[in-house]
Amino acid sequence: MFREMTGEKEVTLKLDDGSSVRDVLERLCGVYGIYDKLFDANGNLKEYIHVLKNGRHINFVGGLAAKVEDGDELAIFPPAAGG
């Protein structure tokens, strides 16, 4: 999904100490103008957007408030379809 929205496969960011998953996503939104693709009008991550931190869904590692540390990897996925 990120690649489709931005034309980039991967982005490396330098972050301030204590940055959260939300901070990373908001920074990406600012650079690529994709806020409305990831967040709803209330600032919540859209329910069909899945973000993994080091391979684990952020819901299991602290959500948007989860701290991001040196070497962490975030993956952004669109909704899955099928049946």
C-alpha positions as CSV (number, residue, x, y, z in Angstrom):
1,M,0.0,0.0,0.0
2,F,2.7,2.5,0.9
3,R,4.5,1.8,-2.4
4,E,1.3,2.5,-4.3
5,M,0.6,5.8,-2.4
6,T,4.1,7.1,-2.5
7,G,6.0,5.4,-5.3
8,E,8.6,4.2,-2.7
9,K,9.2,0.6,-1.6
10,E,11.1,1.6,1.5
11,V,11.9,4.8,3.5
12,T,14.4,5.2,6.2
13,L,13.8,8.0,8.7
14,K,15.9,9.5,11.5
15,L,13.7,10.0,14.5
16,D,13.9,11.8,17.8
17,D,14.3,9.6,20.9
18,G,10.9,8.6,22.2
19,S,9.2,8.7,18.8
20,S,6.0,6.6,18.5
21,V,4.4,4.7,15.7
22,R,2.0,7.7,15.4
23,D,4.9,10.1,15.0
24,V,6.4,8.0,12.2
25,L,3.0,7.7,10.4
26,E,2.3,11.4,10.7
27,R,5.7,12.3,9.5
28,L,5.2,10.1,6.4
29,C,1.8,11.7,5.9
30,G,3.4,15.1,5.9
31,V,6.1,14.2,3.4
32,Y,3.8,12.3,1.0
33,G,0.4,14.0,1.6
34,I,-1.4,10.8,2.5
35,Y,-3.0,11.6,5.9
36,D,-6.5,11.0,4.6
37,K,-5.4,7.6,3.4
38,L,-4.3,6.4,6.8
39,F,-6.2,8.4,9.4
40,D,-9.9,9.3,9.8
41,A,-11.3,12.7,10.6
42,N,-10.8,12.1,14.3
43,G,-7.1,11.3,13.9
44,N,-7.6,7.5,14.4
45,L,-5.9,5.0,12.1
46,K,-8.5,3.8,9.7
47,E,-9.7,0.4,10.8
48,Y,-8.7,-1.3,7.5
49,I,-5.1,-0.1,7.7
50,H,-2.8,-2.6,9.2
51,V,0.6,-1.5,10.6
52,L,3.2,-4.0,11.8
53,K,6.2,-3.2,13.9
54,N,9.0,-5.7,13.5
55,G,6.4,-8.2,12.1
56,R,3.9,-7.8,14.9
57,H,0.6,-5.9,14.5
58,I,0.8,-2.7,16.5
59,N,-2.4,-3.6,18.4
60,F,-0.2,-6.1,20.3
61,V,2.8,-3.9,21.0
62,G,1.2,-0.7,22.2
63,G,-0.8,0.6,19.3
64,L,0.0,4.0,17.8
65,A,1.7,5.0,21.1
66,A,4.3,2.1,20.8
67,K,7.8,3.5,20.9
68,V,10.0,3.1,17.8
69,E,13.6,2.4,18.5
70,D,16.7,2.3,16.3
71,G,16.4,-0.5,13.8
72,D,12.7,-1.0,14.1
73,E,10.8,-1.7,10.9
74,L,7.2,-0.6,10.2
75,A,5.1,-2.1,7.5
76,I,1.9,-0.6,6.3
77,F,-0.7,-2.9,4.7
78,P,-4.0,-2.3,3.0
79,P,-7.1,-4.3,3.7
80,A,-7.0,-7.9,2.7
81,A,-9.7,-9.1,0.3
82,G,-10.9,-12.4,-0.8
83,G,-13.2,-15.2,0.2
